[in-house]
Amino acid sequence: MDYRLIKTVETDAKGMPSQAGGINGGMVKRPAGYEGGGINYVNVESLEAAIDRAQKLGATVMKGKSPVPGMGWFAILTDPQANPFAIWQTDPKAK
């Protein structure tokens, strides 16, 4: 999968925002079944724990745990009202 980062703020060598409140973005191929526009990401400490908790609260997984090599992991879900959101776990060892 081809990942292209859109830098909207100054970043460090790992592509992470170097100032508080900084937001970065990326462009990836939409997962099957997703026809919406942009999607918001939430940083989490444990992707697996966040997926489990979200599902217990009624979320549905659209795209399960997926790597961004050398950067981290993400998953895309929908809430009970079908609003999409994504979660992100930083992990430089992701492959």
Chimera marker file (.cmm) of the C-alpha trace (Angstrom):
<marker_set name="trace">
<marker id="1" x="0.000" y="0.000" z="0.000" r="1" g="1" b="0" radius="0.5"/>
<marker id="2" x="1.316" y="3.440" z="-0.879" r="1" g="1" b="0" radius="0.5"/>
<marker id="3" x="1.248" y="5.976" z="1.971" r="1" g="1" b="0" radius="0.5"/>
<marker id="4" x="1.828" y="9.673" z="1.322" r="1" g="1" b="0" radius="0.5"/>
<marker id="5" x="2.111" y="12.018" z="4.273" r="1" g="1" b="0" radius="0.5"/>
<marker id="6" x="0.724" y="15.528" z="4.068" r="1" g="1" b="0" radius="0.5"/>
<marker id="7" x="2.730" y="17.723" z="6.391" r="1" g="1" b="0" radius="0.5"/>
<marker id="8" x="0.655" y="20.558" z="7.803" r="1" g="1" b="0" radius="0.5"/>
<marker id="9" x="3.034" y="21.478" z="10.654" r="1" g="1" b="0" radius="0.5"/>
<marker id="10" x="6.733" y="21.193" z="11.365" r="1" g="1" b="0" radius="0.5"/>
<marker id="11" x="7.677" y="17.586" z="12.074" r="1" g="1" b="0" radius="0.5"/>
<marker id="12" x="10.574" y="15.699" z="13.609" r="1" g="1" b="0" radius="0.5"/>
<marker id="13" x="12.695" y="13.070" z="11.836" r="1" g="1" b="0" radius="0.5"/>
<marker id="14" x="9.942" y="10.466" z="12.374" r="1" g="1" b="0" radius="0.5"/>
<marker id="15" x="7.257" y="12.641" z="10.789" r="1" g="1" b="0" radius="0.5"/>
<marker id="16" x="5.583" y="13.397" z="14.124" r="1" g="1" b="0" radius="0.5"/>
<marker id="17" x="4.388" y="16.934" z="14.948" r="1" g="1" b="0" radius="0.5"/>
<marker id="18" x="7.119" y="18.859" z="16.774" r="1" g="1" b="0" radius="0.5"/>
<marker id="19" x="4.723" y="21.348" z="18.358" r="1" g="1" b="0" radius="0.5"/>
<marker id="20" x="1.789" y="20.861" z="20.684" r="1" g="1" b="0" radius="0.5"/>
<marker id="21" x="-1.545" y="20.666" z="18.877" r="1" g="1" b="0" radius="0.5"/>
<marker id="22" x="0.077" y="19.834" z="15.558" r="1" g="1" b="0" radius="0.5"/>
<marker id="23" x="-1.908" y="17.797" z="13.060" r="1" g="1" b="0" radius="0.5"/>
<marker id="24" x="-0.541" y="15.671" z="10.257" r="1" g="1" b="0" radius="0.5"/>
<marker id="25" x="-2.427" y="13.783" z="7.622" r="1" g="1" b="0" radius="0.5"/>
<marker id="26" x="-1.977" y="11.113" z="5.051" r="1" g="1" b="0" radius="0.5"/>
<marker id="27" x="-3.478" y="9.736" z="1.897" r="1" g="1" b="0" radius="0.5"/>
<marker id="28" x="-4.176" y="6.032" z="1.513" r="1" g="1" b="0" radius="0.5"/>
<marker id="29" x="-6.419" y="3.887" z="-0.621" r="1" g="1" b="0" radius="0.5"/>
<marker id="30" x="-9.932" y="3.752" z="0.859" r="1" g="1" b="0" radius="0.5"/>
<marker id="31" x="-10.864" y="0.418" z="2.388" r="1" g="1" b="0" radius="0.5"/>
<marker id="32" x="-13.572" y="-1.623" z="0.682" r="1" g="1" b="0" radius="0.5"/>
<marker id="33" x="-17.009" y="-0.351" z="1.652" r="1" g="1" b="0" radius="0.5"/>
<marker id="34" x="-15.875" y="3.147" z="2.654" r="1" g="1" b="0" radius="0.5"/>
<marker id="35" x="-17.321" y="5.867" z="0.451" r="1" g="1" b="0" radius="0.5"/>
<marker id="36" x="-16.954" y="8.870" z="2.787" r="1" g="1" b="0" radius="0.5"/>
<marker id="37" x="-14.556" y="11.808" z="2.806" r="1" g="1" b="0" radius="0.5"/>
<marker id="38" x="-11.846" y="12.488" z="5.372" r="1" g="1" b="0" radius="0.5"/>
<marker id="39" x="-11.490" y="10.461" z="8.517" r="1" g="1" b="0" radius="0.5"/>
<marker id="40" x="-10.312" y="11.471" z="11.978" r="1" g="1" b="0" radius="0.5"/>
<marker id="41" x="-7.650" y="9.462" z="13.799" r="1" g="1" b="0" radius="0.5"/>
<marker id="42" x="-7.278" y="9.080" z="17.542" r="1" g="1" b="0" radius="0.5"/>
<marker id="43" x="-3.924" y="8.109" z="19.092" r="1" g="1" b="0" radius="0.5"/>
<marker id="44" x="-4.118" y="5.146" z="21.456" r="1" g="1" b="0" radius="0.5"/>
<marker id="45" x="-1.563" y="3.248" z="23.539" r="1" g="1" b="0" radius="0.5"/>
<marker id="46" x="-2.891" y="-0.174" z="22.521" r="1" g="1" b="0" radius="0.5"/>
<marker id="47" x="-4.670" y="-0.677" z="19.209" r="1" g="1" b="0" radius="0.5"/>
<marker id="48" x="-6.025" y="-4.081" z="20.261" r="1" g="1" b="0" radius="0.5"/>
<marker id="49" x="-7.451" y="-2.732" z="23.545" r="1" g="1" b="0" radius="0.5"/>
<marker id="50" x="-9.019" y="0.250" z="21.765" r="1" g="1" b="0" radius="0.5"/>
<marker id="51" x="-10.630" y="-1.980" z="19.113" r="1" g="1" b="0" radius="0.5"/>
<marker id="52" x="-11.986" y="-4.284" z="21.819" r="1" g="1" b="0" radius="0.5"/>
<marker id="53" x="-13.433" y="-1.390" z="23.839" r="1" g="1" b="0" radius="0.5"/>
<marker id="54" x="-14.929" y="0.274" z="20.756" r="1" g="1" b="0" radius="0.5"/>
<marker id="55" x="-16.636" y="-2.977" z="19.729" r="1" g="1" b="0" radius="0.5"/>
<marker id="56" x="-18.066" y="-3.417" z="23.237" r="1" g="1" b="0" radius="0.5"/>
<marker id="57" x="-19.519" y="0.106" z="22.881" r="1" g="1" b="0" radius="0.5"/>
<marker id="58" x="-21.160" y="-0.769" z="19.554" r="1" g="1" b="0" radius="0.5"/>
<marker id="59" x="-18.507" y="0.083" z="16.952" r="1" g="1" b="0" radius="0.5"/>
<marker id="60" x="-17.937" y="-2.063" z="13.867" r="1" g="1" b="0" radius="0.5"/>
<marker id="61" x="-14.479" y="-2.739" z="12.415" r="1" g="1" b="0" radius="0.5"/>
<marker id="62" x="-14.225" y="-1.713" z="8.740" r="1" g="1" b="0" radius="0.5"/>
<marker id="63" x="-10.490" y="-2.336" z="8.385" r="1" g="1" b="0" radius="0.5"/>
<marker id="64" x="-8.677" y="-4.310" z="11.040" r="1" g="1" b="0" radius="0.5"/>
<marker id="65" x="-5.202" y="-3.722" z="12.412" r="1" g="1" b="0" radius="0.5"/>
<marker id="66" x="-2.961" y="-2.667" z="9.530" r="1" g="1" b="0" radius="0.5"/>
<marker id="67" x="0.690" y="-1.577" z="9.506" r="1" g="1" b="0" radius="0.5"/>
<marker id="68" x="2.289" y="1.589" z="8.244" r="1" g="1" b="0" radius="0.5"/>
<marker id="69" x="5.826" y="0.160" z="8.087" r="1" g="1" b="0" radius="0.5"/>
<marker id="70" x="8.274" y="1.853" z="10.416" r="1" g="1" b="0" radius="0.5"/>
<marker id="71" x="5.601" y="4.168" z="11.836" r="1" g="1" b="0" radius="0.5"/>
<marker id="72" x="2.754" y="2.299" z="13.516" r="1" g="1" b="0" radius="0.5"/>
<marker id="73" x="-0.597" y="0.560" z="13.236" r="1" g="1" b="0" radius="0.5"/>
<marker id="74" x="-4.096" y="1.749" z="12.405" r="1" g="1" b="0" radius="0.5"/>
<marker id="75" x="-7.645" y="0.432" z="12.192" r="1" g="1" b="0" radius="0.5"/>
<marker id="76" x="-10.802" y="2.025" z="10.800" r="1" g="1" b="0" radius="0.5"/>
<marker id="77" x="-14.134" y="1.582" z="12.563" r="1" g="1" b="0" radius="0.5"/>
<marker id="78" x="-17.666" y="3.001" z="12.481" r="1" g="1" b="0" radius="0.5"/>
<marker id="79" x="-19.634" y="4.061" z="15.525" r="1" g="1" b="0" radius="0.5"/>
<marker id="80" x="-23.212" y="2.840" z="16.106" r="1" g="1" b="0" radius="0.5"/>
<marker id="81" x="-24.538" y="5.701" z="13.911" r="1" g="1" b="0" radius="0.5"/>
<marker id="82" x="-22.230" y="4.594" z="11.042" r="1" g="1" b="0" radius="0.5"/>
<marker id="83" x="-19.782" y="7.507" z="11.453" r="1" g="1" b="0" radius="0.5"/>
<marker id="84" x="-16.265" y="6.375" z="10.529" r="1" g="1" b="0" radius="0.5"/>
<marker id="85" x="-13.214" y="6.981" z="12.712" r="1" g="1" b="0" radius="0.5"/>
<marker id="86" x="-9.733" y="5.545" z="12.920" r="1" g="1" b="0" radius="0.5"/>
<marker id="87" x="-7.340" y="4.704" z="15.702" r="1" g="1" b="0" radius="0.5"/>
<marker id="88" x="-3.562" y="4.893" z="15.585" r="1" g="1" b="0" radius="0.5"/>
<marker id="89" x="-0.804" y="3.299" z="17.661" r="1" g="1" b="0" radius="0.5"/>
<marker id="90" x="2.732" y="4.532" z="17.111" r="1" g="1" b="0" radius="0.5"/>
<marker id="91" x="5.200" y="1.656" z="16.747" r="1" g="1" b="0" radius="0.5"/>
<marker id="92" x="8.464" y="2.106" z="14.808" r="1" g="1" b="0" radius="0.5"/>
<marker id="93" x="8.713" y="-1.723" z="14.591" r="1" g="1" b="0" radius="0.5"/>
<marker id="94" x="5.484" y="-2.059" z="12.581" r="1" g="1" b="0" radius="0.5"/>
<marker id="95" x="5.903" y="-4.141" z="9.416" r="1" g="1" b="0" radius="0.5"/>
<link id1="1" id2="2" r="1" g="1" b="0" radius="0.2"/>
<link id1="2" id2="3" r="1" g="1" b="0" radius="0.2"/>
<link id1="3" id2="4" r="1" g="1" b="0" radius="0.2"/>
<link id1="4" id2="5" r="1" g="1" b="0" radius="0.2"/>
<link id1="5" id2="6" r="1" g="1" b="0" radius="0.2"/>
<link id1="6" id2="7" r="1" g="1" b="0" radius="0.2"/>
<link id1="7" id2="8" r="1" g="1" b="0" radius="0.2"/>
<link id1="8" id2="9" r="1" g="1" b="0" radius="0.2"/>
<link id1="9" id2="10" r="1" g="1" b="0" radius="0.2"/>
<link id1="10" id2="11" r="1" g="1" b="0" radius="0.2"/>
<link id1="11" id2="12" r="1" g="1" b="0" radius="0.2"/>
<link id1="12" id2="13" r="1" g="1" b="0" radius="0.2"/>
<link id1="13" id2="14" r="1" g="1" b="0" radius="0.2"/>
<link id1="14" id2="15" r="1" g="1" b="0" radius="0.2"/>
<link id1="15" id2="16" r="1" g="1" b="0" radius="0.2"/>
<link id1="16" id2="17" r="1" g="1" b="0" radius="0.2"/>
<link id1="17" id2="18" r="1" g="1" b="0" radius="0.2"/>
<link id1="18" id2="19" r="1" g="1" b="0" radius="0.2"/>
<link id1="19" id2="20" r="1" g="1" b="0" radius="0.2"/>
<link id1="20" id2="21" r="1" g="1" b="0" radius="0.2"/>
<link id1="21" id2="22" r="1" g="1" b="0" radius="0.2"/>
<link id1="22" id2="23" r="1" g="1" b="0" radius="0.2"/>
<link id1="23" id2="24" r="1" g="1" b="0" radius="0.2"/>
<link id1="24" id2="25" r="1" g="1" b="0" radius="0.2"/>
<link id1="25" id2="26" r="1" g="1" b="0" radius="0.2"/>
<link id1="26" id2="27" r="1" g="1" b="0" radius="0.2"/>
<link id1="27" id2="28" r="1" g="1" b="0" radius="0.2"/>
<link id1="28" id2="29" r="1" g="1" b="0" radius="0.2"/>
<link id1="29" id2="30" r="1" g="1" b="0" radius="0.2"/>
<link id1="30" id2="31" r="1" g="1" b="0" radius="0.2"/>
<link id1="31" id2="32" r="1" g="1" b="0" radius="0.2"/>
<link id1="32" id2="33" r="1" g="1" b="0" radius="0.2"/>
<link id1="33" id2="34" r="1" g="1" b="0" radius="0.2"/>
<link id1="34" id2="35" r="1" g="1" b="0" radius="0.2"/>
<link id1="35" id2="36" r="1" g="1" b="0" radius="0.2"/>
<link id1="36" id2="37" r="1" g="1" b="0" radius="0.2"/>
<link id1="37" id2="38" r="1" g="1" b="0" radius="0.2"/>
<link id1="38" id2="39" r="1" g="1" b="0" radius="0.2"/>
<link id1="39" id2="40" r="1" g="1" b="0" radius="0.2"/>
<link id1="40" id2="41" r="1" g="1" b="0" radius="0.2"/>
<link id1="41" id2="42" r="1" g="1" b="0" radius="0.2"/>
<link id1="42" id2="43" r="1" g="1" b="0" radius="0.2"/>
<link id1="43" id2="44" r="1" g="1" b="0" radius="0.2"/>
<link id1="44" id2="45" r="1" g="1" b="0" radius="0.2"/>
<link id1="45" id2="46" r="1" g="1" b="0" radius="0.2"/>
<link id1="46" id2="47" r="1" g="1" b="0" radius="0.2"/>
<link id1="47" id2="48" r="1" g="1" b="0" radius="0.2"/>
<link id1="48" id2="49" r="1" g="1" b="0" radius="0.2"/>
<link id1="49" id2="50" r="1" g="1" b="0" radius="0.2"/>
<link id1="50" id2="51" r="1" g="1" b="0" radius="0.2"/>
<link id1="51" id2="52" r="1" g="1" b="0" radius="0.2"/>
<link id1="52" id2="53" r="1" g="1" b="0" radius="0.2"/>
<link id1="53" id2="54" r="1" g="1" b="0" radius="0.2"/>
<link id1="54" id2="55" r="1" g="1" b="0" radius="0.2"/>
<link id1="55" id2="56" r="1" g="1" b="0" radius="0.2"/>
<link id1="56" id2="57" r="1" g="1" b="0" radius="0.2"/>
<link id1="57" id2="58" r="1" g="1" b="0" radius="0.2"/>
<link id1="58" id2="59" r="1" g="1" b="0" radius="0.2"/>
<link id1="59" id2="60" r="1" g="1" b="0" radius="0.2"/>
<link id1="60" id2="61" r="1" g="1" b="0" radius="0.2"/>
<link id1="61" id2="62" r="1" g="1" b="0" radius="0.2"/>
<link id1="62" id2="63" r="1" g="1" b="0" radius="0.2"/>
<link id1="63" id2="64" r="1" g="1" b="0" radius="0.2"/>
<link id1="64" id2="65" r="1" g="1" b="0" radius="0.2"/>
<link id1="65" id2="66" r="1" g="1" b="0" radius="0.2"/>
<link id1="66" id2="67" r="1" g="1" b="0" radius="0.2"/>
<link id1="67" id2="68" r="1" g="1" b="0" radius="0.2"/>
<link id1="68" id2="69" r="1" g="1" b="0" radius="0.2"/>
<link id1="69" id2="70" r="1" g="1" b="0" radius="0.2"/>
<link id1="70" id2="71" r="1" g="1" b="0" radius="0.2"/>
<link id1="71" id2="72" r="1" g="1" b="0" radius="0.2"/>
<link id1="72" id2="73" r="1" g="1" b="0" radius="0.2"/>
<link id1="73" id2="74" r="1" g="1" b="0" radius="0.2"/>
<link id1="74" id2="75" r="1" g="1" b="0" radius="0.2"/>
<link id1="75" id2="76" r="1" g="1" b="0" radius="0.2"/>
<link id1="76" id2="77" r="1" g="1" b="0" radius="0.2"/>
<link id1="77" id2="78" r="1" g="1" b="0" radius="0.2"/>
<link id1="78" id2="79" r="1" g="1" b="0" radius="0.2"/>
<link id1="79" id2="80" r="1" g="1" b="0" radius="0.2"/>
<link id1="80" id2="81" r="1" g="1" b="0" radius="0.2"/>
<link id1="81" id2="82" r="1" g="1" b="0" radius="0.2"/>
<link id1="82" id2="83" r="1" g="1" b="0" radius="0.2"/>
<link id1="83" id2="84" r="1" g="1" b="0" radius="0.2"/>
<link id1="84" id2="85" r="1" g="1" b="0" radius="0.2"/>
<link id1="85" id2="86" r="1" g="1" b="0" radius="0.2"/>
<link id1="86" id2="87" r="1" g="1" b="0" radius="0.2"/>
<link id1="87" id2="88" r="1" g="1" b="0" radius="0.2"/>
<link id1="88" id2="89" r="1" g="1" b="0" radius="0.2"/>
<link id1="89" id2="90" r="1" g="1" b="0" radius="0.2"/>
<link id1="90" id2="91" r="1" g="1" b="0" radius="0.2"/>
<link id1="91" id2="92" r="1" g="1" b="0" radius="0.2"/>
<link id1="92" id2="93" r="1" g="1" b="0" radius="0.2"/>
<link id1="93" id2="94" r="1" g="1" b="0" radius="0.2"/>
<link id1="94" id2="95" r="1" g="1" b="0" radius="0.2"/>
</marker_set>
